[in-house]
Amino acid sequence: MKFLWYEFNDNTKHHVFWIFFFKISIKDKIRALEAINRYLLNAVNKMNPSNMPPAEGGLRQWQLECVELLKDFDKVCKENNVKYWLDFGTLLGAVRHRGFIPWDDDIDTSMLSSDVEKIVPILKEHYKKTDYIVRTRALTCNNFQIRIRHRRYNVGIDIFPVYEYPASELTTELNTEIKNNILKARKMLDKKYRSKVLSKERTEEAIKDIVTLQNKYVIPQDKDFPANPILFHGIDFPYEEDYFIMPYNEIFPLREKEFEGSIFLVPNKAEEYLGHLWSNWEYLPESMAIRYESYFPHYKECKPTYRKDDE
């Protein structure tokens, strides 16, 4: 029994959709496709999103190249006693899919800012004579995001610094106060560095200002740090509308989780943490980001998209 099918007559250019025995003409095409999407989405969610098949074709090749880069990054971090964890979409993929979200195309990681300062020079030296560079700023906006990326195409790993706040109890009021102070400091940073293209020297100056502004407007200097301080993504986090503040024990101690057949570190309370990011993280979104296969098979033929100053 057919519940869903589509008719197309090339001679008359006549389009008809049939959904659960209801005939729908071309004027309702968009609504019909939305209904199809909702039906399939509900079916997959009821089945269990973790059983959703992985990406295919060029996108899958892209993802697997990211995994190989992650394994190398993991090795360098372990050799230098630096702790990082899978975060954001990559963490969601690890928990919900045991690998990439089927339409995702990069790796998200976080680590304490003190470890970032330690590992970035080591990573720059490690990748100096390879196909990868370590970038400390995006080219098209005031985005001071650290990224290990391929010299010719954008396969890569994002590294998000996480800062410590001198308090151990994260109340609703304190969460709001920290977030407002971050927004204030971020506006000052953006105002000072409006240019979309900064020189290497200007970028280094901005990175120093991130610490200065954050210490002045966000982190109280008259308080002692407890053993388990509050953690937050600071004013260098590239998505200002969503600053993430979390209790220490939500992240530490880190635990192991499978991702694409290998074991990596994730937050201690990964599921609880994901719930703070997305209330419905266990289910697929109503509008999924579909990656067209035609985009990915040719990614290795791209021209270089980085500046010499990035190296």
N, C-alpha and C positions, 0 to 999 in steps of 0.2 A: 504493500500500500504506500502510495506516494503522499507525503505531507508537504513537500516543497519542490517545485520545479519551475522552469523558465522556458517560455516559447519565444522564438524569434523568426519571423518570416522575412527573408532578405528582399523578396520581390515587392512586398507591400510596405516594408519598413515598420511592420506592426510588432509591438512588444507587449507581451502579456505575462504577468506573474501569477502563479497559483500558490497560495499559502493556506494550508488546511482547508482546501476546497473553496477558497474565496478567490474569485477572478479579479485581478487588479490591473488597470490600464496604465499607460506610460505616465500619465499625469501624477500618479501616486507612486512612481518608481522609487523616489528617495525614501518615502515612508516604508515602502515594502522592504527595501534593503536594510533599513534600520530594524525592522521587525525580524528579518532573517538574522541580523547580528545579535539581537537580544536573545533569540531562540537558541542560537549556537552557543552563545556565551553562558546562558543558564545551563545548557546541557553539559558543557565542559566543567563548570563550577560544581555541578552536582556529581559529576564523574570523579572529580578531584583534580585541581589545576596542576598538581605535582606529576600527573600522568600525561600532561600535554607534551607532544613530541617536540624535540629541539628544532632550531632553525635548520634550513637546508642551503645548499649552493654556496654562493659567494659570501653571504652573511655568516654562515657556519664556519667557513675558512677564516674569516675575519675574527670571529670569536675565539677559535682555537689558537690563532696567533697571539691574541691577548692572553690566553691561558699560559702559553709558553713564556711570555714576558713576565707574567705574574710569578711563575715558578722561579725564574731567575731573580726577580726582585725579592722574593721570599728568602732565597738562599743568601743574598747579600745582607739582608736585614738580620738573619740569624747569625751569620758570621761576625756581625758587628754589635750583637746583643741589643738590637732595636726591635721594639714590639709595635706591630701595626695590626689593624683588624679590617676585615671586609666591611664595607658600609653602604648605605643607601641602596641603589638598585642591585648592586652585586650581592649585598647581604640578603636582600629580598629573594634574589634568585637562588642563593645557597639554601635558604630555609624552605622556600616554597617549591623550588624546582630541582634542588640538588645540583644546580648549574646555572647557566645564563637564563634570565628571562628570555623567552624565545625571540623577542624582537630587540634585545639590548645589544649594544655594540662597543662597550668599553668597560673598564674595571674601576670601581670606586674603593678607595681605602682611606683610613684615617690613622693618625698617630699623634702622640703628645708632641707639643711644639718643641720641647727640648730634644726629642728624638729626631724631629725634622731638621733642626739645626745641625745635628750630628751627621745625619745620613745623606743630606743633599750633596755636600762636597764629595762624599765617597761615591755616590751614584754618578755624579758628573765625571769623575775619573774613571769609574767602571765602564761607562758607556761611551767614553771619549772616542774610541776607535771602532765603534760599532755602527749599526744602522739606526741607532736611537740617540736622541738628545734628551736632556733634562731641562725643561722649560719652567721658568718661575713667573711668567706672566703671559696671559692670552694676548693675541695681537690686535684684536678688534675692539677691546673695551678695557676699562680699568678693572681687570679681573686678575688678581695676583694669585692665580691658581698654579700649584706645582703639578707638573705633568711629565711623565716619561712617555715620549711619543716617537714614532717612526719618522725618519727624516723626510720621507716622500708622501706618506699617507698617515691618517690620524688614528691608527691602532695605538692604544696607549693605556696608561694607568694614571688616574688622578690621585694625588695625595693631599688630604685635607688636614691641616694642623688643628689640634684640639688643645684648648688652654684651660688652666686651672683657676678657679675662683675661691677665695679664702672663706669658705663656709661649708658645712657638711650637710645641712638640712635645706632642701630645695622646696620652699613654700611657693604658692601661687603668686604671692606678692613679690617675692624675691625674683621669681622667674620673669615677671613683667618688668621689674626694675632693671635687671641685667639686659633684657632685650631692648628696652628703650635707650639705655646707655650705649649699647652696641650701635644702634641706628644713628644716634647722635654723632658718635665718633666716625662712623662710616661716611656720613654726609660730609664731614670735614675732610676726610681722605679724598673723596671724589672731587670735592671743590678744588683742592690743591693740585690734583693730578687729572685735569680734565682731558688732556691730550689723548687721542686714541693710539698714537705711536710715540712711545717713550724710548729714549736712548738707553743703553745698558746702564750708564751712570745714573740716569734719572730713575730707572727702575730700582736700582740698589738703594737710592735715597728714599724711595717710596716704601720699600720693604722695612727700612729702619723706622720710618714714620708710623708704620702699622703698630709696632711695639710701643712707641712713644705715646701715640693717641690712645691706645688700648689701656696702657698703664695709668694714663691721666684721667680718662673718663669712664672706664669700665671696671678695672680691678682696684679695689681699695688698697692703699699702700700702708694703712695704719693697723691692718689686721694680720694676725699670724695664720699661716696655712695649717689646717688640720691634716690628719693622716689620710683622710679620704675626701679631698676637696670636690666641690661641684665642678663639672666639666662643661665646656661650651665651645662651639665653633665661632671664631672671632670675626673681626671686621675684614679680614682677608677672605672670608667665605664668600664665594661668588654669587650666591643667590640670596640677596639681602632680605627678601620678603619672608624667608624662613630660617631664622637663626635657631639652632638647636642647642638646648641646655639640658643636661641630664645628670642624675645622681651618679656618684662615682661607682657604686656597686652595680649599676646597670651595665657598665662597660667592663669593669675589672672584678675578679681576675678573668682574663680572656679564656675562652674554651675553643676546642677544635670542632670543625664542621667540614663535611665533604662539599667540594665544589668542582664540578667537571672531573670527577674521578680522583681528585687529589685532596689532601687535607690542609686547610688553612685556618687561621685564627678568626674568631668572631666575638662580638660582645658577650659577656657573661649571661645577661638576660636578653638574648637576641630577639625573642618573640615579643617580650614586653617593650623593648626599644622600638621595634617595628610598629607596634601599636601606637606609640607616641608620634611616629612619623606619618603613618596612614592608618586610620581607624579600621579600614576594611582590607588590610593587606593580604589576608588569606584568600581573597577572591580576586578574580581578574577584573580589571577596570572596564567600565561600560564602553569606553572608546579606546581600543588598543592601538598602539603605534605600529602600523604595518610598514615594514621595510620592503620596498620593491626589489626583487632579485636583480633587476637590470642595473641597479646602482653598484652592487658589490663585486661582480665578477671582474670588473676592470680597475679595482682600487689600486692594484700594484703598478698601474700605468700612469698614475698621477705625477704631476710635476711637483718639485719641492715646494712646501708651503710654510717655510719657517725663515726667520731672519738670521743672518750670520751672528747678530748680537745675542741670539738665544743660546749659543753654545758656550 
